[in-house]
């Protein structure tokens, strides 16, 4: 699962997460272990979209994932 965050640090924004996710997908494909990586919102972006920074749906999916790739989170 990918929790992109909301660009709170100029150096580690969504563009960095996107490149890292591409690298993870490439590495997984080379190892034959590519699986779905759902992307959910967290932090200020989620607050704007659904009214809370961490929805029950996002939390449940994160808890049920084998791993979580978390981007920078904070106010924007």
N, C-alpha and C positions, 0 to 999 in steps of 0.2 A: 504494500500500500504506500502511496506517495501523499504526504501532507505538505503541500507547497509553501505554506506560509504567506507572507505578504510584504516582501521587500523592505524589511525594517533596517537592514544594513545594506548600504550601497554596494559593497563588495560581494555579498552573498544574497543575491536576489533570485527571482524566478528564472532568469536566464541561466544562472549557474545550476539550478536544480534541473532544468531541462537538459543541459549538456550531461550532467551526472546520470540522469535517467537513461539517456541514449547510450552512455557507456555501460551501464548496468545491463541494458537489453542486449547490447552487442556481446558482452562477456557471457551472459546467459545463453545466447544463441550458439556461441562457440563451444560451450560446455553441454549443450543439449538440454538446458534446464529453463527454457523460457516459459514463463507462466504469466497470467494476467496480472497487471499492476494497476489496480483502480486508483484514481486520483481524487482526493477529497480536499475541501477547503477548511482552513483553520485560522484563527486569529481575526484580525480586522476585516479581512475579505469575507470570511464566514459571517461575521457580525453584520456586515452590509447586506449579504445575500439572504440569511435566514434569521437574523436577529439575535444570535448568540455566537460566541467565539468558538465553541466546541459543541456540536450537536450530538445527541444520543446516537444517531445513526453513524456519525464519523467515529465516535468513541467505540461503539460496538464493533464496527468493521476493523478498527485498529487492534482491538483486543483479540479478534479472531484471525488476525493475519500472522503469518510466520515471521514477518519483519515489517518495520515501518521506517520509511525514509522521510525524515522531518526537516523541512526548510525553516528558515528564520521566522519567528513569530513574535508579534508585539503590536504596538499601535503604529499606524502609518499616517 
